[in-house]
Amino acid sequence: MISDNSSQHITPPETITSAYLAQIRQKLLVLSLLLGAVVFLAVFSIVRGAYHILVKDILCTLTGNADPATSVVITNIRMPRIAAAILCGWGLSLSGLCIQTLLRNPLGSPITLGISHGAAFGASAAIVIFGAGIVSVTASAFAGGISATLVILILAKLKRLSPAAIILAGVAMHSLFLSGTCLIQYIATETELAQVVFWTFGDVARSSWGEIFFLSGAVLLITIFLMRLRWDLNAFSLGDETAKGLGVSVTSIRLTGMAIATLVAAMATSFHGIIGFLGLIAPHIARRLAGEDHFLLILFSAVLGALLLLAADTVGRLLIGSGSLPVGVITSFLGAPLFLYFLVKEFR
């Protein structure tokens, strides 16, 4: 008689549930440590710099009992810079995650789709051709970033481009806007050229509370969008046909998500210049830590984006005491090698 021992190899459901919950608790612990690192780095960024500040000075500033000079440095210089770095990193990271998920392409980001350089072209045109002020420059940069995505979405709709073809179209837009920016720089005067170059470097040091307010609204919008559709985004990873079979409105979510991701990236670029590759590398690091479940992936991407940009800005400010090393330079140095690594890995 042949005995059936297959039941001995079946894992009880309780064991699977316990292992899953233990894994979730472990990931939430890592997320808590990352949040703690953001808070620690924010406090460290306030107290370190050319103007010496103590931790107690922060508390005195919050209660209104600080020295006037110290209060001005904290509330008007360092806190806006830190808040802008956190929000900008958060927004760019979620923008990159949204693009990568909706296009099912790990190379998707505001940089590779031409959004950032479209905004740079708009700002350069406003400075050199129209002689605009800061408000008009910001509006023109925003319009340039939006136009890049509009062209890509129209092409995707009319020609039914695949996700890989959309990335190639974005690279073409990137090259087009970069060439246009170089042409504008060629015809600019020395003063205008200095303004354009300073703007395109990418920097959070010139942030104001008004810009932070508008950017926080856009970041909150993309966070709510992604969290509400986190299960639909999980279905996207299985392919369009499978997602449609599960009841997901693929076309509607893709167009809406791309529009919101563009809004956040264009606004961040219009306020703070080009901050390269952050929207590409932060979601990939988050995937290594959180996996493919978008509930955790969204949280990890937001926190990692904020941490990476705040760390890059702090390093740039402390390496050069005047704080004149733009954060976009540091993120590009870190992001370019990782981009090549992901590119080679994808083609393999």
N, C-alpha and C positions, 0 to 999 in steps of 0.2 A: 504494500500500500504506500502511495506517495503522499507525504504530508506537505501541506501548504504552509510555509513559514514566512510568506510575504508580509503578513501582518506584523512580524517582529521588526521590519525595517521601516514601518510607517511612523513618522514623527507625530506625536499627539498635537492637536491644535493648540492646547494650552502652552506647550513648549514653544511653538512658533510665535504665539502672541507675546510670551514673556521675552523671547529673544528680540522681537521687534521693538517692544517698549524699552528694553534696556539699550538698544541701539539709538532710539530717539532721545532718551535721557542723556546719553553720552554726547550726542550732537548738540543738544541744548546746553550742555555744560561748556562745550567748546565755544558756542555762540555767546554765552555769558562772559567767558574769558576775553573774547574779542571786543565785546561792549566795554568791559572794564579797561581794556587797552586803549580804546578811543577816549574814555573819560580821563585816564591817566595822562595820555598824550596831550589832550586839550589843556589840562592844568599845567603840564610841563611847558607847553607852548606859551602860556600866559606869563609864567614867572621867568622864563629864560629869554634873554635878548639884550640889546644895548642898554636899555633902561632897566635897572634891577628892581624886581618886584618880589615880595614875599607872599606865601600862601595866605597869610592873614590879611594881606592887602586886598585880596579878592573878596573875602568875606566882608571886609569893611566897605568895599565899593558896592556890594550888593545891599548892604544896610544903609548906605548913604553917609558913612562916617570916615571915608578915606580922604587922603590928601588930594586937593584938586588936580594937581599934575598927574598923580598916580591914577586917579579916576579917569582922566581924559585918555591916558595911554591904554587903560584896560578896556573902556567902553567904546572908544572911537577908533582905536587902531587894532588892538590884538583880538578882541572878541569878534568884531565883524569878519576879520580874516579867518579865524578859526571856524566860525559858523558857515562862512562861504565855502571853505574847504570841505567841511562835512557834508553840506547839502549838495555841492557840486559833484563830489565823489559818489555820493548816494545816488543822485539822479543819473549821472553818466553810466554808472554800473548797471542800474536797472534798465536804462535805455538799451545798452548793449545786450543784456539778457533777453529783453523783449524781442529785439531784432533777431538774435540767434535762434530763439525758440520758434518764432513765427515763420522764419525763412528756412528753418531746419539746416542751418549752416553755421558751424563753429567759428567762421571767420567774419561773421556779421558784426558791425559796430558803427557808431557815428562817423568814425574816420574812414572805414572802408566803403561806406555808402556815399561819401562825399558831403555829408551834412556839415561837418566842421569847416571844411574848406569852402563850402558854399557860403557859410556865414562870414568867413574871413574875406571872401571876395566882396560881399555886400558891404562890409565895414570899410574896406579899402576904397571902394568906389565912392562911398559917402564922404570919406575924408579928402580924397584927392580931387574928384570930379565936382562934387557938390559943395565942398567946404563946410560940411555939416558939423553941428555940435554933438555932444555926447548922447543926447536923446535920439537924434536922427541916426547917428552911427549905430546905436543899439538896435533901432528899428530896422535899419538896412541890413544889419548882420542877421537878424531874425528872419527877414524876408529871403535872404540868400540861402539860409539853411533849409527853409521850408521849400523853396523852389527846387532844390536838389532832389528831395524825396518825391515831390509832385511829378517831376519828369520820370523818375524811376517807376512810380506807381502807375502812371499813365501807360508807359511802355509795357509794364507787366500785365496790365489789363487788356491792352489792344493786341499784344503779340503773345500773350499767355506764356510769359517767360518762366522758366524753372527757377527755384531758389538759387541755384548756382549761377544762372545767367543774370539774376538780379544783382548778385554781388559783383559780377563782371561789369554790369552797367554802372554800379556805384563807383567802381575803380575808374571807369571812363569819366564820370562826372567829377571825381576827385582830381584827375589830371586836367580836365578842362578848367575848373575853377582855379587850380593852382597856377596854370598858365595865364589866366586872366589877371590874377593877383600880381604875378611877376610883371606883366605888361603895365599895370597901373603903377607899380613901384618904379618902373623905368621912366615914366613921364612925370613922376612926382618931383616936387622941389625937395631940398634937403630937409626942411622942416616937416613937410608932409610925409616924407619917407621915414623920418624918425618916428612919427606918430603911428604909421602903419606897422612898422617893424615891432615897436613896443607893444602894440595891440595884439599882433599875431603870436607873440611869444607864449601867451597863456600865463595868467597871474591872478591870484586871489587877493593880493595885497591892496588893490584899489577898490575893494568892495564897500558898498554902503548898505545901511539897514533897509533902504527902499528896495534895492536890487535883491537883497536876501529875502524880503517879504514876497516878492513876485516869484522868485525861484522856488521858495518853499511851497507855494501853491501848486506849481507844476510838478514838483517832486511828490507831493501828497497825492496828486491826481494819478500819476503812473503807479504809485504804490497801491492805491485802492483798486485800480484797474487790474493789476496783476494778481492781487490777493483774491479778488472776487472771482476771477477766471482761472484760478490755479489748477482746478481739475481739468478744465478744457485745455490748458497749456500742457498738462501731462499727456492728454490724448494727442496733441500735435506731434509729440515725439514718436508716435507710432505710425505717422504718415497721414496724408490728407484723407485718403479713402477710408482708413480705419476710423479717423476722427469723425468723418461724416457719418459713418455707420453707427457711431456712439451718440449721434445727435448734436454734434458740435457744428455751429455755423462758421465754417472755416473761412470763407471769403470775407464775411462781415467782421469777424474778430481780427483777421490779418490786416485789413485796411484800417480799422480803428486803432489797433495796437501800433501799427507803423506810424500813424498820424500822431499819437500821443508820445511815442518814443522820439519822433522828430521834434515835437514841441519842446520836450525837456532838453534834448541835446542842443537845439538851436538857441534856446534861451540861455543855457549855461555858457555856450560859446559866445553869444552876443554880449554877455556881461563880463566874462573872464578870459576871452580869447581861446585859442586852440590848446586843449589839454589832451595830448595824443595818447591813444592806446589804453587808457584806463577802462573804457567801456568794453574793451576786448579781453583784457587779462583778468579783471576782477571776477567776472562770471565763471571763467575757467577754473580759477582757484577755488571759488565757491563750490563748483561741481565736485572737485576732489574731496572737499570736506563734508558736503551735505548730500551728495548723490543727485539723483534726477527728480526727486519729489519737489515740486515747485513751491510747496508751503515753506519748507526749510531753505530751498535754493534762493527764493526771493529775499528772505531775511539775511542769509549769509552774504549774498551779493551786495545788499545795501550797506551792511556793516563793514565788509571788506573794502568796498569802494571808498567809504568815508575814512577808514583807517589808512588806506594806501595814500590817498591824496593829502590827508593831514600830515602823515609822516613825511611825504615828499616835500611839502611846503615847509615843515619844521626844519628838515635837513637843509633845504636851500637857504632858509633864513639864518641858520646858525653857522653854515659854512662861510657865508659872506655876511659880516656883521650888519651891513646896511640893508640886507634883505633884498638885494638887487638880482639874485639868481632866480629867474622865473620858474614856477613849478612845472610848466609845460616842457621845459628842457629836461628835467629830471624824469618825468613820466615817459618821454620819448626815448631816453637812453635805456630805461628799463623795459619798455614795451616793445621796441623794435626787435630785439633778439627773441623775445617770447613769441612775437608774431611770426617770425621765420620758423620757429620750432613748430608752432601749430600748423603752419602752412605745409611744411614737410610731412608732418604726421598725418594731415588730412589726405594728402595725395598718396601716401603709402596705404 
